[in-house]
């Protein structure tokens, strides 16, 4: 079929029609266990009743006026984010890339410096600014000169961090778990060094929580588990459960750098987005929800480790909460396709990692079903590798 869309995505063969919880149904009626969740977006699953009810209620009242008006929904959601974090002020955007653009702009304006240190294999977005912050050559290729003064270092390389940060550094920008980069976790030693170095040089710490935030790792925000206190952190994906919304959260010392006219967004924080976000945060920030995410994630990872330990193609199972990666010795694309054919949707994170991001509301029975499919697909692949070895 001819398409009028730019071919910017290598689309799957599935045409989705509807979803409920962790189940996605295509136009032919086939059901899939959705352990992609919109790439860590639908943390409460598809069509969560409380999010749906909140947005429907707002639809009947007001869709948009502009940020020149006082909007109660913005105040409510901002206060919820501040109450559950180390931040003091919030700027609303429409996406993670926009939130990260705001973070970069704020860091440069507040410090008067332009140099920013980021990590190799990071991902912060595809705008000109966030593309430059992203430490992946494949994201840069073909787009000409990048925004200046970014230095890339390897995750967990303390010596490289010490070498890269200077008195001219505005900020260090990191993910505590690199999602697109392979579900790679920051070492505690690196986190401790990061904190000390930022303090020593007076540079800001920016943490990109676009994929890890909103309960994905078992706490409201992933930085909590590393004992970090970012000056700025960014959110999107799970914040709206599928409704486009992003946020940049900053500490009180940065308030004056983002005064009237310094930054803006026509649709950022519109009433519909705020209705979705308020319902999401009410559900996700409940203590029982976050405990359940940690428990389900720990159980899932242990089962994967047990069942896959004997397979030569599997290097490691790693992750935190319900953000899990299976690192393999071979390219994973054929296995991801086989999982899809078996009724399970999972993602790559680079060529050699299977990324698993189920909704936070996934049931134990659904995890067991997904586990069975993964084990079957990887075992069959391993057996074929042994035969051809």
LOVODO-85742 format. One line per 3 residues: number of its first residue (from 1); their letters; for each residue x, y, z of C-alpha. Coordinates in nm, 4 decimals. Layout:
REM LOVODO-85742
NUM = a = X,Y,Z | ...
END
This chain:
REM LOVODO-85742
1 = xxx = 0.0000,0.0000,0.0000 | 0.1276,0.3440,-0.0933 | 0.1751,0.5793,0.2007
4 = xxx = 0.1863,0.9577,0.2209 | 0.4070,0.9342,0.5326 | 0.7794,1.0068,0.5332
7 = xxx = 0.9477,0.6660,0.5859 | 1.1176,0.7700,0.9107 | 1.0112,0.4527,1.0938
10 = xxx = 1.0773,0.0881,1.0041 | 0.7187,-0.0053,1.0769 | 0.6111,-0.3484,1.1960
13 = xxx = 0.3512,-0.5488,1.0077 | 0.0941,-0.4976,1.2865 | -0.1942,-0.2542,1.2443
16 = xxx = -0.3142,-0.1850,1.5974 | -0.6856,-0.1270,1.6521 | -0.7471,-0.1250,2.0276
19 = xxx = -0.5859,-0.1965,2.3613 | -0.6745,-0.2750,2.7198 | -0.4216,-0.2969,2.9995
22 = xxx = -0.1229,-0.4980,2.8773 | -0.3083,-0.6419,2.5761 | -0.3021,-0.4923,2.2262
25 = xxx = -0.5401,-0.6128,1.9525 | -0.4787,-0.5727,1.5794 | -0.7339,-0.5156,1.3021
28 = xxx = -0.7561,-0.8913,1.2440 | -0.8481,-0.9559,1.6061 | -0.5120,-1.1075,1.7059
31 = xxx = -0.4111,-1.0245,2.0611 | -0.0579,-0.9468,2.1762 | 0.0978,-0.9098,2.5169
34 = xxx = 0.2290,-0.5554,2.4854 | 0.5638,-0.5432,2.6647 | 0.6579,-0.2324,2.4689
37 = xxx = 0.3866,-0.0099,2.6183 | 0.4431,0.2606,2.3593 | 0.8151,0.2518,2.4521
40 = xxx = 0.7638,0.3013,2.8277 | 0.4710,0.5379,2.7694 | 0.1559,0.3479,2.8675
43 = xxx = 0.2749,0.2755,3.2209 | -0.0864,0.2220,3.3322 | -0.1652,0.0134,3.0255
46 = xxx = -0.3922,0.0944,2.7367 | -0.7139,0.2875,2.8026 | -0.6748,0.2999,3.1797
49 = xxx = -1.0232,0.3843,3.3126 | -0.9143,0.6633,3.5482 | -0.7022,0.8376,3.2861
52 = xxx = -0.9830,0.7987,3.0342 | -1.2396,0.9431,3.2761 | -1.0162,1.2393,3.3628
55 = xxx = -0.9532,1.3312,2.9983 | -1.3195,1.2826,2.9038 | -1.4262,1.5147,3.1849
58 = xxx = -1.1809,1.7808,3.0684 | -1.2882,1.7397,2.7042 | -1.6300,1.8690,2.7959
61 = xxx = -1.4876,2.1775,2.9701 | -1.1879,2.3232,2.7853 | -0.9255,2.2038,2.5372
64 = xxx = -0.6917,2.4983,2.4938 | -0.6594,2.8671,2.5729 | -0.2800,2.9399,2.5861
67 = xxx = -0.0246,2.9787,2.8596 | -0.1176,3.3427,2.9059 | -0.4025,3.2148,3.1249
70 = xxx = -0.3935,3.0736,3.4777 | -0.4559,2.6996,3.4406 | -0.5504,2.5034,3.7513
73 = xxx = -0.4477,2.1720,3.5973 | -0.0921,2.2944,3.5470 | -0.0679,2.4062,3.9069
76 = xxx = -0.1987,2.0717,4.0345 | 0.0346,1.8556,3.8271 | 0.3363,2.0782,3.8942
79 = xxx = 0.2699,2.0572,4.2677 | 0.2404,1.6783,4.2518 | 0.5762,1.6552,4.0734
82 = xxx = 0.7413,1.8935,4.3197 | 0.5928,1.7151,4.6230 | 0.7397,1.3828,4.5095
85 = xxx = 1.0815,1.5039,4.3942 | 1.3811,1.7255,4.4734 | 1.2561,1.9891,4.2289
88 = xxx = 1.0806,2.3178,4.2992 | 0.9523,2.4479,3.9643 | 0.8128,2.2855,3.6493
91 = xxx = 0.7987,2.3784,3.2820 | 0.5550,2.1772,3.0689 | 0.6269,2.0716,2.7125
94 = xxx = 0.4830,1.8185,2.4673 | 0.7613,1.5590,2.4543 | 1.0841,1.4353,2.6031
97 = xxx = 1.2932,1.6050,2.3366 | 1.1256,1.9371,2.4178 | 1.1819,1.8844,2.7888
100 = xxx = 1.5501,1.8142,2.7233 | 1.5772,2.1209,2.4970 | 1.4406,2.3267,2.7857
103 = xxx = 1.6937,2.1683,3.0218 | 1.9842,2.2508,2.7914 | 1.8636,2.6089,2.7467
106 = xxx = 1.8107,2.6571,3.1198 | 2.1548,2.5182,3.2071 | 2.3267,2.7497,2.9596
109 = xxx = 2.1285,3.0570,3.0641 | 2.1540,2.9978,3.4396 | 2.5292,2.9339,3.4393
112 = xxx = 2.6375,3.1594,3.1540 | 2.8413,2.8628,3.0250 | 2.7907,2.6445,2.7169
115 = xxx = 2.9936,2.3267,2.7690 | 2.7880,2.0179,2.8579 | 2.9139,1.6661,2.9263
118 = xxx = 2.6930,1.3756,2.8183 | 2.7408,1.0021,2.7755 | 2.8216,0.7795,2.4816
121 = xxx = 2.5216,0.5635,2.3839 | 2.2876,0.8148,2.5483 | 1.9630,0.9255,2.3885
124 = xxx = 1.8067,1.2643,2.4591 | 1.6031,1.3353,2.1445 | 1.6224,1.4209,1.7754
127 = xxx = 1.5937,1.8006,1.7674 | 1.9133,1.9841,1.6737 | 1.9932,2.0533,2.0395
130 = xxx = 1.9047,1.7151,2.1874 | 2.0624,1.5338,1.8932 | 2.3892,1.7060,1.9809
133 = xxx = 2.3458,1.5953,2.3433 | 2.2929,1.2357,2.2290 | 2.6171,1.0389,2.2212
136 = xxx = 2.5389,0.8245,1.9174 | 2.6943,0.8845,1.5766 | 2.4024,0.7183,1.3961
139 = xxx = 2.1719,0.9913,1.5338 | 2.4092,1.2648,1.4111 | 2.4791,1.1272,1.0634
142 = xxx = 2.3737,1.3438,0.7700 | 2.2599,1.6516,0.9604 | 2.5671,1.8699,0.9320
145 = xxx = 2.7314,2.0745,1.2099 | 2.5886,2.0031,1.5528 | 2.5197,2.2433,1.8389
148 = xxx = 2.8593,2.3203,1.9886 | 3.0353,2.2294,2.3117 | 2.9219,1.8791,2.3983
151 = xxx = 3.1746,1.6258,2.5266 | 3.0858,1.2560,2.5330 | 3.2270,1.0076,2.7828
154 = xxx = 3.1518,0.6430,2.8588 | 2.9013,0.5526,3.1270 | 3.0751,0.4532,3.4525
157 = xxx = 3.4175,0.5876,3.3446 | 3.5072,0.8031,3.6458 | 3.8474,0.9018,3.5057
160 = xxx = 3.6876,1.0287,3.1830 | 3.4340,1.2253,3.3898 | 3.7133,1.3874,3.5904
163 = xxx = 3.8936,1.4801,3.2687 | 3.5853,1.6152,3.0914 | 3.4402,1.8478,3.3574
166 = xxx = 3.6094,2.1867,3.3950 | 3.5315,2.5303,3.5336 | 3.3708,2.6060,3.1952
169 = xxx = 3.1213,2.3199,3.2200 | 2.7578,2.4264,3.2522 | 2.6164,2.0813,3.3218
172 = xxx = 2.6571,1.7067,3.3126 | 2.3549,1.5396,3.1520 | 2.2946,1.1678,3.2109
175 = xxx = 2.0452,0.8842,3.2186 | 2.0877,0.6631,3.5262 | 1.9671,0.3768,3.3069
178 = xxx = 2.0411,0.4099,2.9374 | 1.7286,0.2821,2.7648 | 1.8050,0.3185,2.3951
181 = xxx = 2.1700,0.2511,2.4733 | 2.1070,-0.1076,2.5868 | 1.9416,-0.0944,2.9321
184 = xxx = 2.2784,-0.0104,3.0887 | 2.2770,0.0883,3.4565 | 2.4945,0.3504,3.6205
187 = xxx = 2.7351,0.2175,3.8851 | 2.6912,0.3600,4.2344 | 3.0593,0.4614,4.2360
190 = xxx = 3.0061,0.6650,3.9208 | 2.6951,0.8273,4.0707 | 2.8918,0.9234,4.3825
193 = xxx = 3.1729,1.0688,4.1713 | 2.9208,1.2539,3.9562 | 2.7738,1.4215,4.2632
196 = xxx = 3.1152,1.5248,4.3990 | 3.2483,1.6554,4.0680 | 2.9395,1.8632,3.9933
199 = xxx = 2.9600,2.0163,4.3393 | 3.3332,2.0822,4.3081 | 3.3021,2.2649,3.9756
202 = xxx = 2.9672,2.4308,4.0418 | 2.8094,2.2739,3.7354 | 2.4506,2.1540,3.7134
205 = xxx = 2.3437,1.7909,3.7172 | 2.0723,1.7129,3.4615 | 1.9082,1.3709,3.4724
208 = xxx = 1.7000,1.2585,3.1764 | 1.4130,1.0595,3.3293 | 1.2055,1.0483,3.0104
211 = xxx = 1.2135,0.6676,2.9991 | 1.2978,0.5853,3.3604 | 1.0602,0.8247,3.5374
214 = xxx = 0.6997,0.7886,3.6536 | 0.7477,0.4600,3.8388 | 0.9207,0.2585,3.5651
217 = xxx = 1.2112,0.1521,3.7886 | 1.0085,0.1008,4.1089 | 1.0418,0.4516,4.2515
220 = xxx = 0.8761,0.7722,4.1375 | 1.2021,0.8710,3.9671 | 1.5055,0.6523,3.9081
223 = xxx = 1.7580,0.9028,4.0468 | 1.6254,0.8275,4.3977 | 1.7829,0.4805,4.3906
226 = xxx = 2.1295,0.6230,4.3221 | 2.1119,0.8875,4.5958 | 2.1320,1.1708,4.3426
229 = xxx = 1.9705,1.5138,4.3687 | 1.9567,1.6618,4.0175 | 1.9389,2.0355,3.9634
232 = xxx = 1.7193,1.9591,3.6622 | 1.5399,1.6449,3.5540 | 1.3166,1.5784,3.2576
235 = xxx = 1.0043,1.3720,3.2055 | 0.7660,1.2687,2.9266 | 0.6599,0.9207,2.8068
238 = xxx = 0.4807,0.7751,3.1118 | 0.3670,1.1157,3.2373 | 0.0599,1.1193,3.0127
241 = xxx = 0.0079,0.7443,2.9583 | -0.0060,0.8098,2.5846 | -0.1251,1.1696,2.5868
244 = xxx = 0.1606,1.3902,2.4565 | 0.3143,1.5717,2.7518 | 0.6614,1.6419,2.8848
247 = xxx = 0.8059,1.8302,3.1791 | 1.1310,1.9855,3.2933 | 1.1672,2.0099,3.6706
250 = xxx = 1.4278,2.2376,3.8265 | 1.5457,2.3593,4.1636 | 1.4552,2.6966,4.3122
253 = xxx = 1.7959,2.8495,4.2363 | 1.7157,2.8313,3.8642 | 1.3821,3.0124,3.8764
256 = xxx = 1.5065,3.3585,3.7792 | 1.6854,3.2266,3.4674 | 1.3531,3.1237,3.3154
259 = xxx = 1.1489,3.4406,3.3510 | 0.8813,3.5753,3.1136 | 0.9820,3.5491,2.7482
262 = xxx = 1.2805,3.3190,2.8100 | 1.1095,3.0008,2.6902 | 0.7646,2.8809,2.5877
265 = xxx = 0.5430,2.6238,2.4214 | 0.2053,2.6827,2.2569 | 0.0604,2.3472,2.3565
268 = xxx = 0.2807,2.2667,2.6574 | 0.0680,2.1959,2.9645 | -0.2641,2.2231,2.7847
271 = xxx = -0.5729,2.1258,2.9899 | -0.6176,1.7832,2.8279 | -0.2553,1.6873,2.8903
274 = xxx = -0.2811,1.8013,3.2503 | -0.5987,1.5972,3.3034 | -0.4173,1.2860,3.1819
277 = xxx = -0.1049,1.3585,3.3873 | -0.2971,1.4245,3.7086 | -0.4730,1.0881,3.6828
280 = xxx = -0.1449,0.9120,3.6016 | 0.0451,1.0614,3.8952 | -0.2389,0.9864,4.1370
283 = xxx = -0.2169,0.6186,4.0430 | 0.1585,0.5752,3.9987 | 0.2757,0.7661,4.3056
286 = xxx = 0.0737,0.5406,4.5362 | 0.3168,0.3455,4.7577 | 0.1530,0.0096,4.6837
289 = xxx = 0.1934,0.0645,4.3090 | 0.5650,0.1378,4.3337 | 0.6261,-0.1592,4.5647
292 = xxx = 0.4422,-0.3831,4.3193 | 0.6583,-0.2617,4.0294 | 0.9760,-0.3501,4.2214
295 = xxx = 0.8410,-0.6897,4.3243 | 0.7221,-0.7827,3.9739 | 1.0452,-0.6616,3.8192
298 = xxx = 1.2641,-0.8566,4.0636 | 1.0612,-1.1745,4.0085 | 1.0669,-1.1384,3.6286
301 = xxx = 1.4434,-1.0822,3.6182 | 1.5151,-1.3803,3.8461 | 1.2996,-1.6064,3.6301
304 = xxx = 1.4684,-1.4851,3.3128 | 1.8121,-1.5439,3.4659 | 1.7139,-1.8945,3.5763
307 = xxx = 1.5657,-2.0001,3.2436 | 1.8242,-1.8378,3.0180 | 2.1418,-1.9112,3.2174
310 = xxx = 2.2311,-2.2180,3.0103 | 2.1938,-2.0481,2.6705 | 2.5193,-1.9607,2.4968
313 = xxx = 2.3615,-1.6703,2.3077 | 2.2664,-1.4871,2.6296 | 2.5342,-1.2684,2.7891
316 = xxx = 2.3372,-1.1052,3.0685 | 1.9936,-1.0153,3.2010 | 2.0012,-0.6642,3.3454
319 = xxx = 1.7627,-0.3934,3.4499 | 1.5676,-0.2430,3.7358 | 1.1965,-0.2465,3.8091
322 = xxx = 1.0050,-0.3136,3.4879 | 1.2852,-0.1913,3.2616 | 1.4709,-0.5069,3.1604
325 = xxx = 1.7272,-0.5946,2.8956 | 1.8460,-0.9337,2.7695 | 2.1954,-0.8775,2.6286
328 = xxx = 2.2840,-1.1331,2.3617 | 2.5920,-1.2448,2.1692 | 2.4019,-1.2145,1.8406
331 = xxx = 2.1662,-0.9649,1.6776 | 1.8225,-0.9811,1.8341 | 1.5987,-0.8606,1.5489
334 = xxx = 1.4992,-1.2146,1.4365 | 1.4136,-1.3120,1.7945 | 1.2029,-0.9994,1.8442
337 = xxx = 1.0130,-1.0869,1.5252 | 0.9627,-1.4448,1.6467 | 0.8262,-1.3123,1.9771
340 = xxx = 0.5819,-1.0948,1.7824 | 0.4661,-1.3936,1.5823 | 0.4160,-1.5757,1.9128
343 = xxx = 0.2017,-1.2950,2.0523 | 0.4573,-1.0958,2.2554 | 0.5737,-0.7444,2.1720
346 = xxx = 0.9252,-0.6469,2.2839 | 1.1859,-0.4002,2.1536 | 1.5536,-0.3832,2.0649
349 = xxx = 1.7921,-0.1545,2.2533 | 2.0740,-0.1487,2.0054 | 2.1457,-0.4506,1.7837
352 = xxx = 2.2155,-0.7031,2.0596 | 1.9713,-0.6300,2.3427 | 1.6057,-0.7294,2.3804
355 = xxx = 1.4311,-0.4536,2.5756 | 1.1265,-0.5396,2.7887 | 0.8971,-0.2571,2.9061
358 = xxx = 0.5588,-0.3924,3.0179 | 0.2930,-0.1655,3.1655 | 0.3371,-0.1226,3.5394
361 = xxx = -0.0086,-0.2768,3.5861 | 0.0939,-0.6023,3.4139 | -0.0299,-0.9111,3.5991
364 = xxx = 0.1817,-1.2028,3.7220 | -0.0026,-1.4318,3.4822 | 0.0847,-1.2034,3.1901
367 = xxx = 0.4504,-1.1975,3.2969 | 0.4503,-1.5781,3.3108 | 0.3023,-1.5958,2.9603
370 = xxx = 0.5627,-1.3522,2.8292 | 0.8388,-1.5474,3.0045 | 0.7281,-1.8683,2.8324
373 = xxx = 0.7399,-1.7052,2.4885 | 1.0805,-1.5471,2.5496 | 1.2307,-1.8715,2.6778
376 = xxx = 1.0908,-2.0683,2.3842 | 1.2178,-1.8219,2.1226 | 1.5648,-1.7810,2.2753
379 = xxx = 1.6056,-2.1550,2.3344 | 1.5138,-2.2363,1.9731 | 1.7581,-1.9713,1.8523
382 = xxx = 2.0308,-2.1065,2.0787 | 1.9748,-2.4598,1.9523 | 2.0056,-2.3414,1.5909
385 = xxx = 2.3282,-2.1636,1.6778 | 2.4668,-2.4820,1.8310 | 2.3773,-2.6860,1.5215
388 = xx = 2.5474,-2.4391,1.2889 | 2.8509,-2.3954,1.5144
END
